Amino acid sequence: MSYLLNRFLRKFSGLLLGALGAFTPFAAMADATLKVGDQQLQTRGILEASGQLNNLPYKIEWFNFPAAQPLGEALNAGAIDVGGLGDAPLIFAYAAGARVRAVAATRSIPRDLAIIVPDGSPIKTAADLKGMRIATTRGSIGHYLAIATLERAGIKLSDVSLRFMQPADAKAALASGNVDAWSTWDPYVALAEQKDHDRSIANGIDLSSGLSFQAATETSINAKHAEIADFLKRVAAGQRWALAHPDEVAAMQSKVTGLPPDVLKTVYQRAQLHPVAIDDGLVAEQQKTADLYHRADVIKTRLDVTPSFDRQFPLDAR
């Protein structure tokens, strides 16, 4: 009897210690705050709609940005720990010496990137952009799309006038006729098409990889590794859920952003955003994007993008 009791106690103690060991990382997060950068509250909207913000073992402080450039600057300054941005903005940030690393990746159908013009514009195709004024945001995926579209059309950058501005200013400039076209991304594309009746004359199909990333500072990766790992797991789960629930995501996103639900539903349905693993093939795609910037003389020296990725957070663990 004594033998059996001792054996039971040893087994129970082992189970208890194992449970406590599993709980310890979450307990350690209780007082932690993860500072998360977002664009147009898209990540937050998906997480809220999918229930992934329930039972968080740490706090999230959200910072919303109109575009990737200021988000990248906030990362570089250490004002946020992690944030979502496209492939081109990550390259610009890395080229500028920012100590940030891509820790998770997603892919979308790049129809959500487009060069748009007013409905009555004489511009019908990319070939008509020669001599035109094109608004875009410096270092954004819209900037990349403009360069790639012009290159494919055989138009030199010197044959157009790129006007760099934030999306709200670009929208106003297009409406007022101060620019002829606007190279941008969703939800701005969907909003312009559905509400302003602007036309898309080029998009990212066969030009853009459709990649976007969650990027984190080196300091945060080291200091908040457990929090970032948990956050990335929730983001991936939310993205998978959103693929099958565009109406719910659009409704929640509308409450958060104030954008019309029908616009947001279009955004999610055509993007088909889903998490993908950071592997050698993905890094090679990012290298092609960086090489295009080098060919266009936007980045003065060829950039090796490999060190801009951190593979400590594999997709199969999320």
C-alpha positions as MATLAB code, in Angstrom:
seq = 'MSYLLNRFLRKFSGLLLGALGAFTPFAAMADATLKVGDQQLQTRGILEASGQLNNLPYKIEWFNFPAAQPLGEALNAGAIDVGGLGDAPLIFAYAAGARVRAVAATRSIPRDLAIIVPDGSPIKTAADLKGMRIATTRGSIGHYLAIATLERAGIKLSDVSLRFMQPADAKAALASGNVDAWSTWDPYVALAEQKDHDRSIANGIDLSSGLSFQAATETSINAKHAEIADFLKRVAAGQRWALAHPDEVAAMQSKVTGLPPDVLKTVYQRAQLHPVAIDDGLVAEQQKTADLYHRADVIKTRLDVTPSFDRQFPLDAR';
ca = [
       0.000    0.000    0.000;
       2.782    2.347    0.943;
       4.609    1.430   -2.254;
       1.550    2.153   -4.401;
       0.903    5.437   -2.617;
       4.491    6.599   -3.111;
       4.343    5.642   -6.770;
       1.098    7.583   -7.240;
       2.527   10.647   -5.498;
       5.642   10.583   -7.666;
       3.509   10.326  -10.817;
       1.146   13.078   -9.662;
       4.091   15.327   -8.780;
       5.552   14.809  -12.243;
       2.262   15.719  -13.911;
       1.908   18.777  -11.693;
       5.424   19.973  -12.453;
       4.809   19.410  -16.156;
       1.630   21.449  -16.011;
       3.359   24.215  -14.119;
       6.199   24.156  -16.632;
       3.741   24.541  -19.493;
       1.987   27.370  -17.676;
       5.113   29.289  -16.728;
       5.703   31.056  -20.103;
       2.120   32.375  -20.106;
       2.376   33.425  -16.471;
       5.564   35.296  -17.314;
       3.685   37.191  -20.049;
       1.018   38.505  -17.703;
       2.711   41.842  -17.152;
       4.087   42.145  -20.696;
       2.786   44.552  -23.343;
       3.346   43.869  -27.022;
       3.333   47.042  -29.120;
       1.828   46.158  -32.489;
       1.817   48.302  -35.622;
      -1.100   47.938  -38.030;
      -2.227   49.481  -41.321;
      -5.849   50.578  -41.560;
      -6.477   48.245  -38.589;
      -6.518   45.261  -40.949;
      -4.696   42.838  -38.651;
      -6.672   43.938  -35.618;
      -9.951   43.579  -37.514;
      -9.186   39.974  -38.492;
      -8.081   39.067  -34.976;
     -11.161   40.586  -33.380;
     -13.559   39.010  -35.870;
     -11.996   35.555  -35.502;
     -11.887   35.708  -31.703;
      -8.101   35.495  -31.618;
      -7.848   38.402  -29.175;
      -9.725   36.427  -26.512;
      -7.766   35.120  -23.529;
      -4.564   36.942  -24.357;
      -1.865   36.107  -21.782;
      -0.297   39.553  -22.331;
      -1.480   43.024  -23.312;
      -1.467   44.466  -26.829;
      -1.061   48.169  -27.465;
      -2.143   48.943  -31.023;
      -0.629   51.633  -33.252;
      -2.422   52.341  -36.523;
      -0.624   53.734  -39.592;
      -1.944   54.897  -42.984;
       0.876   53.140  -44.875;
       3.923   50.945  -44.411;
       6.536   53.704  -44.560;
       5.649   55.330  -41.211;
       5.113   51.874  -39.713;
       8.628   50.894  -40.795;
       9.995   54.095  -39.325;
       8.271   53.298  -36.019;
       9.825   49.830  -36.037;
      13.245   51.284  -36.764;
      12.844   53.740  -33.895;
      11.809   50.963  -31.502;
       8.419   52.604  -30.919;
       6.668   49.315  -31.741;
       7.738   45.688  -31.348;
       6.132   44.087  -34.378;
       4.022   45.218  -37.323;
       2.654   44.234  -40.705;
       4.115   45.621  -43.926;
       4.576   44.613  -47.546;
       7.613   43.157  -49.241;
       8.772   46.436  -50.749;
       8.598   48.472  -47.512;
      10.577   45.769  -45.727;
      13.303   46.089  -48.355;
      13.398   49.870  -48.015;
      13.611   49.647  -44.242;
      16.388   47.057  -44.409;
      18.289   49.043  -47.048;
      18.121   52.075  -44.762;
      19.832   50.097  -42.008;
      16.791   49.314  -39.867;
      17.460   46.483  -37.421;
      14.191   44.706  -38.176;
      13.520   41.179  -39.379;
      10.585   39.485  -41.102;
       9.276   36.884  -38.666;
       6.155   35.697  -40.544;
       4.888   35.864  -44.114;
       1.581   35.943  -45.957;
       0.719   35.805  -49.622;
      -2.191   37.392  -51.457;
      -3.348   37.549  -55.060;
      -1.762   40.851  -56.175;
      -4.906   42.062  -57.883;
      -5.221   44.084  -54.690;
      -2.410   46.315  -56.006;
      -3.331   48.631  -58.843;
      -2.648   51.820  -60.722;
      -5.925   53.702  -60.863;
      -7.124   56.672  -62.897;
     -10.364   58.702  -62.909;
     -13.161   57.159  -64.946;
     -12.972   59.888  -67.604;
      -9.188   59.729  -67.994;
      -7.710   59.177  -71.479;
      -5.257   56.706  -69.902;
      -6.375   53.207  -70.902;
      -3.284   51.034  -70.461;
       0.148   51.176  -68.846;
       1.609   52.333  -72.173;
      -0.360   55.571  -71.787;
       1.482   56.484  -68.576;
       4.441   58.004  -70.437;
       4.675   61.688  -69.563;
       2.125   61.357  -66.764;
       2.185   62.314  -63.071;
       1.830   59.237  -60.873;
       1.126   59.527  -57.163;
       2.386   56.853  -54.811;
       3.872   56.477  -51.347;
       7.669   56.300  -51.264;
       8.909   52.862  -50.273;
       5.457   51.305  -50.484;
       4.222   48.361  -52.513;
       2.538   51.009  -54.672;
       5.975   52.463  -55.423;
       7.153   48.995  -56.428;
       4.107   48.456  -58.649;
       4.716   51.748  -60.450;
       8.348   50.850  -61.183;
       7.544   47.286  -62.279;
       4.620   48.380  -64.468;
       6.682   51.051  -66.209;
       9.570   48.630  -66.740;
       7.273   46.069  -68.360;
       5.762   48.770  -70.579;
       9.236   49.905  -71.661;
       8.841   53.343  -70.073;
      11.804   54.905  -68.287;
      11.317   56.409  -64.847;
      12.623   59.667  -66.283;
       9.659   59.658  -68.680;
       7.139   60.031  -65.849;
       6.833   62.202  -62.777;
       6.482   60.201  -59.578;
       4.807   62.265  -56.869;
       5.425   60.836  -53.403;
       2.684   61.360  -50.831;
       0.620   59.526  -48.250;
      -2.600   57.800  -49.428;
      -5.033   60.477  -48.208;
      -3.101   63.164  -50.090;
      -2.779   60.961  -53.180;
      -6.532   60.350  -53.221;
      -7.187   64.098  -53.055;
      -4.573   64.815  -55.721;
      -6.176   62.312  -58.102;
      -9.651   63.715  -57.509;
      -8.470   67.293  -58.090;
      -6.468   66.483  -61.210;
      -3.113   67.348  -59.646;
      -1.898   63.875  -60.637;
      -2.948   61.645  -63.516;
      -2.740   58.257  -61.807;
      -2.292   56.694  -58.385;
      -0.344   53.493  -57.700;
      -1.697   52.014  -54.482;
      -3.146   48.971  -52.707;
      -6.304   47.766  -51.010;
      -8.427   48.985  -49.326;
      -7.625   52.193  -51.228;
      -8.052   50.474  -54.617;
     -11.416   48.935  -53.744;
     -12.649   52.181  -52.201;
     -11.631   54.196  -55.275;
     -13.247   51.724  -57.660;
     -16.532   51.295  -55.812;
     -17.108   54.758  -54.360;
     -15.258   57.123  -56.707;
     -15.716   55.018  -59.867;
     -12.007   55.171  -60.659;
     -10.577   52.598  -63.078;
      -7.677   50.196  -62.686;
      -5.360   50.259  -65.711;
      -2.725   47.896  -64.285;
      -2.390   45.570  -61.330;
       0.201   43.398  -59.628;
      -0.585   40.100  -61.387;
       2.692   38.651  -62.779;
       4.579   41.623  -61.335;
       4.292   41.336  -57.570;
       4.962   38.309  -55.385;
       1.939   39.203  -53.278;
       4.063   38.795  -50.182;
       3.638   40.734  -46.972;
       5.214   40.256  -43.592;
       5.029   40.668  -39.878;
       8.357   42.264  -38.988;
       9.875   42.704  -35.556;
      12.839   44.542  -34.137;
      15.881   42.531  -33.125;
      15.503   43.847  -29.588;
      11.891   42.702  -29.340;
      12.642   39.288  -30.836;
      15.062   38.719  -27.985;
      13.119   40.397  -25.181;
       9.557   39.344  -26.149;
      10.114   36.091  -27.996;
       7.238   34.229  -26.327;
       4.775   37.090  -26.857;
       5.713   37.459  -30.530;
       5.454   33.692  -31.088;
       1.968   33.655  -29.566;
       0.892   36.742  -31.529;
       2.065   35.245  -34.841;
       0.164   32.036  -34.070;
      -3.011   34.046  -33.537;
      -2.475   36.096  -36.717;
      -2.028   32.944  -38.824;
      -5.148   31.380  -37.290;
      -7.113   34.568  -37.907;
      -6.011   34.733  -41.539;
      -7.077   31.145  -42.162;
     -10.447   31.820  -40.530;
     -10.967   34.986  -42.575;
     -10.669   33.100  -45.886;
     -13.971   31.365  -45.168;
     -15.703   34.266  -43.386;
     -15.379   37.398  -45.569;
     -18.739   38.803  -44.433;
     -17.889   38.584  -40.738;
     -14.431   40.053  -41.262;
     -15.823   42.892  -43.360;
     -18.481   43.700  -40.761;
     -15.968   43.792  -37.914;
     -13.431   45.729  -39.967;
     -16.091   48.256  -40.882;
     -16.816   48.916  -37.205;
     -13.112   49.415  -36.515;
     -12.161   51.476  -39.578;
     -15.409   53.141  -40.664;
     -14.921   51.836  -44.225;
     -18.001   50.381  -45.983;
     -18.509   46.621  -45.469;
     -18.954   45.987  -49.209;
     -15.558   47.556  -49.916;
     -13.882   45.480  -47.225;
     -15.559   42.284  -48.430;
     -14.084   42.923  -51.872;
     -10.676   43.433  -50.297;
     -10.701   40.069  -48.518;
     -12.319   38.070  -51.302;
      -9.907   39.101  -54.023;
      -6.758   39.065  -51.922;
      -7.212   35.514  -50.553;
      -4.587   36.378  -47.947;
      -3.076   33.313  -46.276;
      -0.004   32.510  -44.177;
       3.025   30.917  -45.863;
       6.334   29.588  -44.598;
       9.522   31.613  -44.809;
      11.690   29.286  -46.909;
      14.477   29.614  -49.469;
      12.016   30.079  -52.315;
      10.285   32.957  -50.566;
      13.610   34.641  -49.798;
      14.536   34.296  -53.490;
      11.297   36.062  -54.469;
      12.123   38.894  -52.080;
      15.566   39.111  -53.654;
      13.969   39.649  -57.080;
      11.958   42.534  -55.660;
      15.104   44.107  -54.216;
      16.935   43.618  -57.510;
      14.210   45.524  -59.358;
      14.758   48.500  -57.052;
      18.468   48.267  -57.777;
      17.883   48.185  -61.546;
      15.694   51.271  -61.189;
      18.498   52.960  -59.197;
      16.130   53.453  -56.260;
      18.517   51.373  -54.138;
      22.047   52.396  -55.035;
      23.834   49.142  -54.201;
      22.649   45.564  -54.628;
      21.099   44.294  -51.422;
      21.298   40.750  -50.057;
      17.915   40.287  -48.383;
      18.718   36.991  -46.643;
      19.680   38.599  -43.291;
      16.363   40.478  -43.223;
      14.549   37.244  -42.325;
      14.319   35.476  -38.987;
      13.178   31.851  -39.124;
      12.769   31.287  -35.384;
       8.976   31.229  -35.760;
       8.198   28.419  -38.270;
       4.693   28.232  -39.696;
       4.184   24.624  -38.601;
       4.536   25.831  -35.026;
       1.665   28.249  -35.586;
];
